[in-house]
C-alpha cells in the first residue's frame, strides 16, 4: 500500500510539474492535473491539502534537481572561474532545448507576485542561494567585486531563462556563455581586463 501511495504521489507531482512548467501555475487548475494524471480529485487532496501545497512540493523538488544539475555541470573542475564558465555553457545548452520553458522559480514569482505567497518565498530563497553561490565562486576566482559579479551573473542567467520562455529554443541566449565569460574576465584581477 505504501508503494502504491508513493507511486500515486509521484504521478501527481510529475503531472503537475509538466503542466506548471509549460502552462504556468495560475493557468493550471486542479481539474487539469486530475484529468491528466488519471488520479481522482479526492486522492489528489489526500496527498496535497491544496494546490499551493502541490506547488510548494514541486518547487522544493525542482530546487533539489537544480542544485544536483549545478553541481554536476560545475563538478568537472575545481577552478572557480572554470566552474562559472561551465555553468553558463550548460545553461546555454539548456535554454536551447525545445522542452525548456524558462525558470520554474521566475515563473512562480511572475504568477505569484505577492511576497507572502509560499511559491514566491521559495523562489526568492532559491534565487538568493544561486546569487550566494555565484558570489562564492566569484570571490574564489579572484573577482575584485564578487558581489557585483554575482549580481550580474544572476541577471544574465535569469535573462537567458526569460529569453527561452519568450522566444522558444531559438532565442537571444544562444551566446550566454560568451557573455558570461566577458563579465567574469572583466572582474578578475590579473586578467587583461582586470
N, C-alpha and C positions, 0 to 999 in steps of 0.2 A: 504494500500500500504506500509506503514512504517513497519508493522508487517511482510509482505512478504519479504521486503528488509532485515530485521534483520534475518529472517529465512534463507535466501539465504547466507548472510554473515556468519552465524553460520555454515551452511553446508560446506561452503568453508574452514572455519577455522578448523572444525573438520576433514575434509578430509585431509587437508594439515598437520595437527598435526599428524595424524596416519601415513601418508606416510613419513614425515620428521623424525619422531621418529624411525620408523622401518628401513627406507632405506637410510636416510641421506639427507641433504639439496641439495647438488650438484647433487646427483643421481636422484632426483625427479624434473621433469620438469613441466612446466605449463600445458602441454598437458595431463600428467598423472593425475594431480589434476582435470582438467576439465572432463576427462573421468570418473574418479572415483566418482566425485561429481554429475555428470549429469547436471552441470551448463555450459553454453556457455562461450567461452573464452572472448567474449565481456563483458559479465556480470561479470566475474572474474575481468577484468580490470576496471570496473565501481566501484568495491568495493576496489580493491587494485591496485594502479597505476603500480606496478612492483612486481616481485617475491620477491625482497628484502623487499618491504613493507609488504608482506604477512608473510615473515619470522620474521620481527620485531613484527608484531601483535601477532604471535604465541608465540614468546619468552616473550613478555610482559605479555601475559595471563598465560603462564607457570610459570613465576616468581610469579605472584599473587597466583596461585594454590600451588606453593611450600611453600610460607610463610603461607598460610592457613593450609597446612598439617603440617608444622613445629610447628606452634602454637597449633594445635590440639594434636599432639603427645607429646609435652612438657608441655601442659597445665594441666596435671593431678597432678602436684606437683609444689610447689613454691621454692623448694630446687634446687639451681643451678646445683649441681652435679647430682641430680636426673633427671633434665631436659636434661643434656647432655647424660646421660645413656639412657634415654627414647628415645631420638632422634636416637641413634645408634641401639637400639633394633628395632625401627620401620624401620630404613634403612636396617637392616639385613633381615627383613621380605620382604621389597620392592624388594631388589635385588635377592630374591629367587623366584620371580614370573616369569612365562614364558613370560608374556607380557611386562617385563621390558627390555628395550634396552639401558640401561645406563642413562646418564645425557644429556638432550637436550642442555645444555649450553656447556658442554665439546664437544659434537658432533659438535656444531656450531663453536667452537674455532678450532677444527680439520679441518672442511670443509672450514673455512674462516680464515686462519692464518694471513691475512692482518689486522693489528691493527686498520685501519680506516674503515673496513667493519662494518656496523651497527650491524650485528649479533655477531661479535667478541666483539664490545664495550658493548653491552647489557650483553653478557656472562661474561665479565670481571667485570662489575658492580655487577652482581649477585654474583659472587664468592667473591668479596671484601665484599659484605654485609653479606654473610654467615660467612666469616672469622671474621668480626667485631662482629657478634652475638656470635660466639664461644668464642671470646676474652672476651666479656662482661660476659658471663656465667662462663668462667674460672676464671675471676677476682672475681666475686661474690662468687664462690665456694671456694676461698682462694688459688688459684694456686700461687706458688712462681713466676712463669714466664708465665703470662697469654698469652703473645704474642707468645711464643714458643709453648705452649699447643694448642693455636688456629691454628697455622701453622700445627702442627702435626695432629690435628683432621681434618683439611681441606684436607690434603693429604690422610688421612685414608678414608674419605668419597669419595673423587674422585677416589681413588684406588678401592673401592668397586663398584662404578659405572662402571669403566672400566673393572673390572673383569666380571661383568654380561654381558657387551657388547661383550667381547671376548669369554667367556666360556658358556654363557647361564645361565639358572636357577641353575645349579649345579656348583658352582664356588667357588673360594677361599675366598669369602667374607662371607661364611657361619658362621663365628665366629667373625665378625667385631665388635659386641657389646662387646665381651670379650676383644678384643684388645683395644678398646676404654677405657674400664674400667681400664685396666692396665696402659694406658698412663695417664689417668686422675688422678688415685690414686698415681702414681709416682710423680706427680707435686703438689699434695695438701699438704699444711702444716698441720702437726699434724696427718698424717696417718702413718702406719707402714713404708711406703716407702718415706715419705716426709722429 
